[in-house]
Amino acid sequence: MGRLSPDTFRLPVERMREGYYTDAYFNLTRELLIHEDRRPHVLMQVFQKQESMLGGVDEALAIIRRCAGRHRPDGSWEDGWDALEVRALAEGDRIEPRETVLTIEGDYSLFAHLETLYLGCMARRTLVMRNVNAVVRAARGKPILFFPARHDHWLVQTGDGWAAHVAGAIGVSTDAQASWWGGRGVGTVPTPRPPHQDAFASVDTPIAPASCAAQPSPVCTSQWSWRAGMNRMALPCAASTTARTLRITSVRRARAPRYTVSRWAKRA
């Protein structure tokens, strides 16, 4: 899979260069270095602490490519990309705990203001990608649909949809989620009515959908809330933690929902 073009992300380049989205202490670090005309040569290594699936790295690279640099005294922009040596793994790569996934080598004052941004991209997309892929593996060949749009802010749809696509989901619910690979959102009606022999589970609560894999219908996955943290998402740690399982507790016919889904099962 080739790299996504920086144009894909429609970055607010000027604001990123100014540090508008950056933690204040990184902006202050850059200002101090420039004020004292210090240009420390550093090797930045980026890693995380779980077995996972790397996401958001192409967007991180786009941010560095378009926004590394500094303002000259006359206010013009001095581009810093060519002065840096940047290496990275690819979208969807399997990664180990503390494995380096991105390195940036060069003058730290050129990219100190970008750390919040490139780490944030990779943190979110990696989380989505890991969670969706865990469900894909648990489903053992059953198709997985990614329908989280109504549970999160609309601005995250494009990147999250791409992460789910790379992780193995066969479809997403909005055109925005499918836009980075030129696809379209899929769906039929708000309340699906598959044949009564089929099972259809919508994972809208923090549960593990592993047992849905035994059913013939697609498993719909929904992300709960990014604010709730890793253990409160709809997908985080769920399929990878076998002690936490999804239990189909009842089956209803006709107008009522077919399945009532339990919360976290007690540990065995």
N, C-alpha and C positions, 0 to 999 in steps of 0.2 A: 504494500500500500504506500503510495507516494505521499509526500507532505502536502497538507492543505496550504493554499496560497494565503499570504497575509491579508489579501483583499477580502477573503472569505469572512473575516471576523468584524469588519466595519468598526475598527477601533477608533475611539475618540482620542486621536494621537496627541493633539495639542494639550488636552487636559492631562493625559498621562505623562507627557513630558514635564508639565508644570508640577506634578506631584499631587494632583487633586484627589486621586484615589489611593494615595500612599499613606501608610502610617507616618505620623509627624516625625518620629525619631529618625526615620530613614531620610526624610527631606532635610532635617537639621544636619545629619551626617554629611550629606552631599554639599550643603551650603558651607559647612565648616571647611571641608576639604578644598573647595573652590576658593574660598576666601583666603586660605593660607597657602594656596597654590601647591597643594600636596596631591600627588597622583600615585598612590600605593598600588603596586602590581600584586594582584591576588589571584588565587584559584578558588572559585566558589564551587562547592559540590552539593548537589541537591539530592536528598534521599527521603524515604519514609520508613515506617517501622513495622509494616505488615506484609504478609504474602499477598500480592495484589496484582492488578492489571493496570498498566499505565495509561492515563488519559490526560487530555489538556496540554500535552507537550507541544503540539503544533501551534496552539494559541500562545503559549508561553514564548516560543521562538519568535512568533510574529511581533509580540510586544517588545522583545529585546531588539529585533531587527529595526523596527520603526521608531522606537522611543529611546534607545540608548544614545547618550551624547550629552551636550551641555550648551547653554546659551553663551554666545560671545558677548563681549562688552557692548557691541552695537545692537544687540537684541536678536541677531540672526542665530540660526541653529547649526551647531557643529555636530555632524552625525558621528556616532561612535561605533557603529556596527563593524566597520572594516578594521577597527583597532582592537577588536576582541576576537578571541578564539572560542567558539561555542560548539559544544558537541552534545548530542542527546540521543536517547533511545527513541523508538518509534511508538506511535499510537497503538495501543493494544498489546504491547509487549508484556509478557509475564515478568514480574519483578519480585525479588526476595527482600526480606527485612534488611534495611540499611544499605541496600544496593544503590550505588550512584546512578541516577537516571539523567542528570543534566550537569554539565560543567561549563563555567564561564571563566575565562582567564583573561586578565588585562587590567587596565586602569579602573579601580573600583569607583572612582568619582563619575565614571560614565554610565554606571548602571545601578548605583546604590539606591536610587529612587524607584527602582522597578521591582524590588524584592517582594513587596506585598502583592504585586500584580501577578507575577509569574508563579509564585507559590500558590496563590489563591486559585488560579486556573487549574493547576494540576491537582490540588487538593480536592476540589469539587468533582471534576470529571473523573478522577481516579476512583473516588468513592462510588459514583454512579456506575462506572464501568465494572468495578469489582462486584457490586451488588447484583447487577443485571446478569453478569456472567455466572455468578453463583446459582441464580435461578435457572439459567439456561442449562447448566450442567446437571442440576437436580431434576430438570424436566426430562432428561434422557431422550432427546430427539423430538419432544413435543414442541410445537411453535410457541414462542413467547412474544407477547405484545407489550409495548411500553406506553402506558396511558397515565402519566403523572400531571398533566397540564393544569388540572383544576385544583391541585394541591400545592402549587408553588407559584412564584412570581413569573409573569409572562416573559420577562427578559431572559430567563435562563433556559427557555425552551430550545433554542437552536443548539447550544452546546451540549445540553443534556441528551437531546435526541440523537446527536451524533455519537456521544459516548455509548448510549444504549445500542445503537446500530453496530458499532465496532465490536461491542461485547457479545453480540449474537441475537439481539431482538430482531424479529422479522418485520415488525411494523411499529409505527408510532401514530399518535392520534391527531396531530396537527401538522399543517404544511410547514410551519416554522421549524418544528422538530426534524423534519425530513429535508430541510432546505440545503444543508451542507453537502448532501450527496445527490441533490436534484430529484428527490422523491416527493411523495404526497402523503398527507395524513390518511389513515384508513379507519373504517368504522361503518356501522350500519345504523342502528337506532340507539337511543340512550339506554334502554333496558333490553338486553339481548334475550332471545327466547330460543335456545337451541333445543333439539329433540330431547324428550324427557329422559332418554337413556344416557345422554351426555352430561358431564359435570362441567360447570363453568364457575370458576372462582375469581372474584375480583379482590385483589389483595390491597385493601385500603387501610389496614391496621398493621401495627408493627408485629408481623408474624412471619413464620417461615413457610413458604409455599411448596415445600418439598413434596408433600403427599399429593399435591395436585398433579404431579408428574405422572401419576398412575392413571389419570383420567384422559379420555380421548379428545377433549376440547382444548383450545388454546388457554393458557394461563395468562390472565391480565395482571400486570404488576403496576402498582402505584407507589410513588414516593411520598412519604408522610410529610416531613418538614425538615428543611436543612437546619433550622434553629434547634431542633430537639437533640441533635448530636447523634453519634454513630449508633448507639444502642437504642435509639428511638425512631430510627428511620423505618420505612416499610421494608426495606431490603437489607440494611447493614447487618452483617454477621448471621443473618437468619439461616440461609441455606447452608452456610458453612459450619453452623453450630448444630450438630445433629440432636442434641438434647432438647433443643427448642423446636417444636414441630407444630405444623398446622393440623388442626383436627376439624373435620367436617362434623358438626354436632347435630345437624338436623336437615332433613330434606322436605321441602314443601312444594306443592303443585300450584298450577293455575296462576292467580294474580300475585301471590306472595313470593318474595325472593326464594330461590331454590335452596340456598345454603346460608346457614348462619355460621360464621367463622369465629372460632375461639380466640382469645388473647394468647399470650405466651403459655405454652403447656409447662407443667412443672417438670423439673429435671427428673430423669429416670433414676 
